[in-house]
């Protein structure tokens, strides 16, 4: 998956807005939204109860025998309610959460919907085809300030804004639960109205296609539209969980595309969005590498007129790093969450660490404040007033500050900047939701985690100071060129 996902991430990033998503019921599965056929069978069961039949093995057969016609939304709803408002109210419980579901965070946008909304907000995705009736994607988009154009019936096409001019468009191929003009039976899904077929075919021809939560096994009409497409200018990706259906394999072959195994929709879109955002973070004045960042810093630090650029370089890099590590901390602290956070933090400050070494080495008093401010950002308590967190888990936030503190401290000792080090050790920062400030060394230190717990997380055996050992191992290579012998580094590290 990783190689294909990397290719897909680059394709989306460098071809902004040219990929359309094709989403099926699997995208909403973790939200507890039932499939269309699940709703049909449940409605038939409710109808059967009115006839004194509480248990039916084959709902479809029962309906056909009772009414002499195949079940679909229109025929079933006509037996239960008569007005449009009544139909909407009848279907709402399948798509909108009750109090218990709200408490359990069901029938609300999933991580996948949120990730798609983020990609849409940044302009990477602007078109979605979906066979779903729910409005979870619309809700996720509205939460990031996007009001999408929604087409849920062929009649909507004539009045739609052209795709090239529309901000974001959702084409609900099989309908919307509030509209009630559903397509759900095998016959209905075998062929679409000509106007809708032409519209979808144009999309399939003009856009790259990424499917998720859609097997192609039931939507024969949609499968036939894709098979009839001629233009393959952009790549296609057909994702699947567990088993790839033959229909997807055949479509991928026809489109000269790819089948992509994923764990689930939430993890797929979350990682995809993170990868695209990572590429986006390289835009503008972001250093393309650690070497470039350090070279820029050297140029700025030797000229007094470059002090603003020097400060901006530290401030911008600290901002990017903090954005990568800031998160909610209302989850259990265990070995997995510890190591996941450590990996994220190391990645986030990968450029800041060598910048700190260089800055300490060549700094004058005028350059010190930028480092003070940078360290304070990573040590300040991360939870805003009213936010929830777990007291042990929130300590993970300070991993970056601890690593940076050690690198700065070792650099101060190496380059005899003891006055600088003394000032750093007297920095104060807020260590709770309230405004009280304490010395920085009372917030970040190698005993921030219990020794036994830290040993268990890190897997280094029974170290007396496991976090200190961890830091030693993680930053050692940064000083290879200036502390050439391991003994030199060890001695300097211990002094620190």
C-alpha positions in Angstrom: 0.0 0.0 0.0 2.7 2.5 0.9 4.2 2.8 -2.6 0.8 3.3 -4.2 -0.3 5.6 -1.5 2.9 7.7 -2.0 2.2 7.9 -5.7 -1.4 8.8 -5.1 -0.4 11.5 -2.6 1.9 13.1 -5.1 -0.7 12.9 -7.8 -3.3 14.7 -5.7 -0.8 17.3 -4.6 0.6 18.2 -8.0 -2.8 17.8 -9.8 -5.0 19.9 -7.6 -8.7 19.3 -8.2 -8.4 16.7 -10.9 -9.3 13.7 -8.8 -13.0 12.8 -8.1 -13.9 10.5 -5.2 -16.4 7.7 -5.7 -17.7 6.8 -2.3 -19.9 3.9 -1.2 -21.5 2.7 2.0 -18.2 1.6 3.4 -17.2 5.2 4.0 -20.0 5.6 6.6 -19.8 2.2 8.1 -17.9 3.3 11.2 -20.6 6.0 11.8 -23.3 3.3 12.2 -25.2 4.3 9.0 -27.1 1.4 7.6 -26.9 0.5 3.9 -29.8 1.2 1.6 -30.8 -2.4 1.5 -30.6 -2.7 5.3 -33.2 0.1 5.5 -35.5 -1.5 2.9 -35.5 -4.8 4.8 -36.1 -3.1 8.1 -39.0 -1.2 6.7 -40.5 -4.4 5.4 -40.2 -6.0 8.8 -42.0 -3.0 10.3 -44.7 -3.3 7.6 -45.0 -7.1 8.3 -45.7 -6.4 12.0 -48.8 -4.5 10.9 -50.0 -7.7 9.3 -49.4 -9.7 12.5 -46.1 -11.2 11.2 -43.2 -10.6 13.5 -40.6 -12.9 12.0 -40.0 -13.2 8.3 -36.9 -15.0 6.8 -37.1 -13.4 3.4 -38.4 -9.8 3.5 -38.2 -9.3 -0.2 -40.2 -12.5 -1.0 -42.7 -11.6 1.7 -43.3 -8.2 0.2 -43.6 -9.5 -3.4 -46.2 -12.2 -2.2 -48.1 -9.6 -0.2 -48.2 -6.8 -2.8 -47.3 -8.4 -6.1 -44.4 -6.1 -6.8 -40.7 -5.8 -6.0 -39.8 -3.8 -2.9 -38.1 -0.4 -3.3 -38.2 2.8 -1.4 -41.1 4.2 -3.4 -43.3 1.2 -3.1 -42.6 0.5 0.6 -43.0 4.2 1.6 -46.3 4.4 -0.2 -47.6 1.6 2.1 -46.4 3.3 5.2 -46.8 7.1 4.8 -48.2 9.4 2.1 -46.7 12.9 2.2 -43.2 14.0 1.6 -42.8 15.3 5.1 -44.0 12.0 6.6 -41.5 10.1 4.4 -38.6 12.2 5.5 -39.6 11.8 9.2 -39.9 8.1 8.7 -36.4 7.8 7.3 -34.6 10.3 9.6 -33.9 7.8 12.4 -31.8 5.7 10.0 -29.6 8.7 9.2 -29.8 11.1 12.1 -28.6 10.3 15.7 -30.8 9.9 18.7 -29.6 10.9 22.2 -27.9 7.6 22.8 -26.2 7.7 19.4 -25.0 11.2 20.0 -23.4 10.1 23.3 -21.7 7.3 21.4 -20.6 9.6 18.5 -22.6 7.6 16.0 -24.2 8.9 12.8 -21.8 11.8 12.8 -19.0 12.5 10.3 -16.2 9.9 10.5 -12.5 10.5 10.3 -12.7 9.7 6.6 -15.3 12.4 6.1 -13.2 14.9 8.1 -10.1 14.1 6.1 -11.9 14.5 2.8 -13.3 17.9 4.1 -9.7 19.0 4.9 -8.6 18.0 1.4 -11.5 19.9 0.0 -10.8 23.0 2.1 -7.3 23.2 0.6 -8.6 22.7 -2.9 -7.2 19.2 -3.6 -10.6 17.5 -4.0 -13.6 19.4 -5.4 -15.9 16.6 -6.7 -17.4 13.5 -5.0 -19.7 10.9 -6.6 -21.4 8.8 -3.9 -24.0 6.1 -3.8 -24.8 7.0 -0.2 -28.1 8.6 1.0 -26.7 10.2 4.2 -25.4 13.7 4.7 -22.3 13.1 6.7 -20.0 14.5 4.1 -22.1 17.6 3.7 -21.8 18.1 7.5 -18.1 17.6 7.5 -17.7 20.1 4.7 -19.9 22.7 6.4 -17.8 22.3 9.5 -14.8 23.6 7.6 -16.8 26.4 5.9 -17.7 24.7 2.6 -21.3 24.7 1.4 -21.3 22.1 -1.4 -23.4 22.0 -4.5 -25.4 18.8 -4.2 -27.0 16.9 -7.1 -29.2 14.1 -5.9 -31.5 13.6 -8.9 -31.2 13.9 -12.7 -33.6 16.9 -12.5 -30.9 18.8 -10.6 -28.4 18.7 -13.4 -29.9 21.4 -15.6 -29.7 24.0 -12.8 -26.3 23.0 -11.5 -23.2 25.3 -11.7 -20.8 23.9 -14.3 -18.2 21.8 -12.6 -15.3 24.0 -13.8 -16.9 26.9 -11.9 -18.4 25.1 -8.9 -16.5 25.3 -5.6 -17.3 21.8 -4.5 -19.9 19.4 -5.9 -21.4 16.2 -4.5 -23.3 14.0 -7.0 -25.5 11.6 -5.0 -26.1 9.1 -7.7 -28.7 7.0 -5.9 -30.4 9.9 -4.2 -30.7 11.6 -0.8 -32.8 10.5 2.2 -34.5 13.9 2.5 -35.4 13.9 -1.2 -36.8 10.3 -1.0 -36.4 9.7 -4.8 -34.1 6.7 -4.1 -32.6 4.2 -6.4 -32.1 1.0 -4.6 -33.4 -2.1 -6.3 -31.4 -4.2 -8.6 -33.4 -3.0 -11.6 -33.1 0.7 -10.5 -29.3 0.3 -10.1 -28.9 -1.4 -13.4 -29.6 1.7 -15.5 -29.7 5.4 -14.8 -31.7 8.1 -16.5 -29.9 9.3 -19.7 -29.2 12.8 -18.3 -27.6 11.3 -15.2 -25.6 8.8 -17.2 -24.2 11.4 -19.5 -23.3 13.7 -16.5 -21.5 10.9 -14.6 -19.7 9.7 -17.8 -18.4 13.1 -18.4 -17.0 13.2 -14.8 -15.4 9.7 -15.2 -13.8 10.8 -18.5 -12.5 14.2 -17.3 -11.3 13.3 -13.8 -9.1 10.8 -12.1 -11.1 8.4 -10.0 -10.5 7.2 -6.4 -13.0 4.8 -5.0 -13.5 3.9 -1.4 -16.2 1.9 0.4 -17.6 0.8 -3.0 -17.4 -2.7 -4.3 -19.2 -2.3 -7.6 -21.2 -5.5 -7.0 -24.6 -3.9 -6.8 -24.4 -0.7 -8.8 -24.4 -2.3 -12.2 -25.5 0.9 -14.0 -22.5 2.8 -12.5 -20.1 0.0 -13.4 -21.4 0.2 -17.0 -20.8 3.9 -17.1 -17.2 3.4 -16.0 -16.7 0.7 -18.5 -18.0 3.0 -21.3 -15.5 5.7 -20.4 -12.8 6.5 -23.1 -10.5 9.1 -21.6 -7.9 7.8 -19.2 -5.8 11.0 -18.8 -5.6 10.6 -15.1 -4.9 7.6 -12.9 -7.6 5.6 -11.2 -7.4 3.9 -7.8 -9.9 1.3 -6.6 -9.5 0.6 -2.9 -10.7 -2.4 -1.1 -10.7 -4.0 2.4 -10.0 -7.7 3.0 -11.0 -9.0 -0.5 -10.9 -7.3 -3.8 -14.1 -8.1 -5.8 -13.7 -9.2 -9.4 -15.6 -6.1 -10.5 -13.0 -3.8 -9.1 -10.2 -5.8 -10.6 -11.9 -5.7 -14.0 -12.5 -1.9 -13.8 -8.9 -1.3 -12.7 -7.7 -3.3 -15.7 -10.1 -1.4 -18.0 -9.0 2.0 -16.7 -5.3 1.0 -16.7 -5.5 1.8 -13.0 -4.6 0.3 -9.6 -6.3 -1.7 -6.9 -5.2 -0.6 -3.5 -5.6 -2.6 -0.3 -6.6 -0.5 2.7 -7.4 -1.3 6.3 -10.5 0.9 6.3 -11.9 4.2 5.0 -10.9 6.2 8.1 -7.2 5.1 8.1 -7.0 5.5 4.3 -8.2 9.0 4.1 -6.6 10.2 7.3 -3.2 9.0 6.1 -3.8 10.3 2.6 -4.7 13.8 3.9 -1.6 13.8 6.2 0.7 12.9 3.3 -0.8 15.6 1.1 -0.6 18.2 3.9 3.0 17.2 4.5 3.8 18.0 0.9 1.9 21.2 1.2 4.0 22.2 4.2 7.1 22.3 1.9 5.6 25.3 0.0 6.7 28.9 0.2 9.7 29.7 2.4 9.8 26.3 4.2 13.4 24.9 4.1 13.5 22.0 1.6 16.0 20.2 3.9 17.8 20.5 7.2 21.0 21.6 5.4 19.2 24.5 3.7 17.6 25.6 6.9 21.0 25.6 8.7 22.7 27.5 5.8 20.0 30.1 5.9 20.4 30.5 9.6 24.2 31.0 9.1 23.6 33.7 6.6 21.1 35.5 8.8 23.1 35.2 12.1 26.3 36.9 10.9 24.6 40.1 9.7 22.8 42.4 12.2 20.4 43.6 9.5 19.2 40.0 9.0 17.9 39.7 12.6 14.2 39.8 11.5 14.8 37.0 9.0 16.6 35.1 11.7 13.7 35.5 14.1 11.2 34.6 11.4 13.1 31.5 10.4 12.9 30.2 14.0 9.3 31.3 14.5 8.1 29.8 11.2 9.9 26.5 11.8 8.6 26.3 15.4 5.1 27.0 14.1 5.2 24.2 11.6 6.6 21.8 14.2 4.0 22.7 16.8 1.2 22.3 14.3 2.4 18.7 13.7 2.5 17.7 17.4 -0.5 19.7 18.9 -3.4 17.3 19.4 -6.0 16.3 22.0 -4.6 14.1 24.8 -7.8 12.5 25.9 -6.6 8.9 25.2 -4.9 6.3 27.3 -1.1 6.4 27.8 0.4 3.1 26.7 3.4 1.8 24.8 1.7 2.3 21.4 0.6 5.9 22.0 4.0 6.8 23.6 6.0 5.5 20.6 3.5 7.0 18.1 3.9 10.4 19.7 7.7 10.1 20.0 7.9 9.4 16.3 5.6 12.3 15.5 7.7 14.7 17.6 11.0 13.6 16.2 9.7 14.1 12.7 8.3 17.5 13.7 11.5 18.9 15.1 13.8 17.2 12.7 14.9 20.6 11.2 14.8 22.6 14.5 17.3 20.4 16.2 20.3 21.2 13.9 19.2 24.8 13.7 19.5 25.0 17.5 23.1 23.7 17.5 24.1 26.2 14.9 22.3 29.1 16.5 23.8 28.4 19.9 27.3 28.2 18.4 27.2 31.5 16.6 24.7 33.5 18.6 25.1 36.8 20.2 22.8 38.1 22.9 20.5 39.6 20.3 19.9 36.1 18.9 19.0 34.4 22.2 15.4 35.5 22.5 14.3 33.5 19.4 15.5 30.3 21.1 13.9 31.3 24.4 10.6 31.9 22.6 10.9 28.6 20.6 11.5 26.5 23.7 8.6 28.2 25.6 6.2 27.3 22.8 7.1 23.6 23.2 6.8 23.7 27.0 3.6 25.7 27.4 0.6 23.6 28.5 -1.1 22.6 25.3 -4.8 22.3 26.5 -7.0 25.3 26.3 -9.6 26.2 28.9 -12.5 23.7 28.7 -10.5 21.1 26.8 -10.4 17.5 28.1 -7.2 15.5 28.6 -5.7 12.8 30.7 -3.0 13.9 33.2 -0.5 11.2 32.3 -1.1 11.3 28.6 -0.6 15.1 28.3 3.0 14.6 29.3 3.6 13.3 25.8 3.3 16.8 24.6 6.6 17.7 26.2 8.8 15.2 24.3 9.7 17.8 21.7 10.6 20.4 24.4 12.7 17.9 26.3 14.7 16.9 23.2 15.2 20.5 22.1 16.2 21.5 25.7 18.9 18.8 25.7 20.3 19.8 22.3 20.4 23.4 23.3 22.0 22.6 26.7 24.7 20.3 25.2 25.5 23.0 22.6 25.9 25.6 25.3 28.3 23.4 27.1 30.3 22.5 24.0 30.6 26.2 22.9 31.1 27.6 26.5 27.8 29.5 26.4 27.2 29.1 30.1 25.5 32.5 30.5 23.1 31.5 27.7 22.5 28.2 29.4 21.8 29.9 32.7 19.1 32.1 31.1 17.5 29.1 29.5 17.3 27.3 32.8 15.5 30.3 34.3 12.7 30.4 31.6 9.2 30.2 33.1 6.2 28.7 31.3 2.6 27.9 32.0 2.2 24.3 33.2 -1.6 24.1 33.6 -4.8 25.4 32.2 -4.5 28.3 34.6 -2.0 31.1 34.2 0.5 30.1 36.9 4.0 29.9 35.6 6.9 27.7 36.9 10.5 27.2 36.0 11.0 25.3 32.7 13.0 22.6 34.5 9.9 21.8 36.6 7.9 21.0 33.5 10.4 19.1 31.3 12.9 16.8 32.8 14.0 13.1 32.3 11.8 11.9 35.2 8.6 13.2 33.7 7.4 9.6 33.3 7.6 7.0 36.1 10.8 4.9 35.6 9.0 1.5 35.4 6.4 2.9 33.0 9.1 4.5 30.8 11.2 1.3 30.7 8.2 -0.6 29.6 7.4 1.9 26.9 10.9 2.2 25.5 11.9 -1.4 25.8 15.5 -0.7 26.9 15.4 -3.2 29.8 15.7 -1.8 33.3 17.4 1.6 33.0 17.8 3.8 36.0 16.9 6.9 33.8 15.1 5.5 30.7 14.0 8.8 29.3 17.6 10.2 29.6 18.9 7.1 27.8 16.3 7.6 25.1 17.3 11.2 24.6 20.9 10.2 24.5 20.3 7.7 21.8 18.1 10.0 19.7 20.3 13.0 19.6 23.7 11.4 19.5 24.1 11.6 15.7 23.4 15.3 15.7 26.8 15.9 17.4 28.9 13.5 15.3 30.8 16.3 13.6 31.5 18.5 16.7 31.9 15.8 19.4 33.9 13.3 17.5 34.4 10.7 20.2 31.6 8.9 21.9 33.3 9.7 25.2 33.2 13.4 24.5 29.5 13.3 23.8 28.8 11.1 26.9 30.8 13.5 29.2 29.1 16.6 27.7 25.7 14.9 27.9 26.2 14.0 31.6 27.3 17.6 32.4 24.1 18.8 30.8 
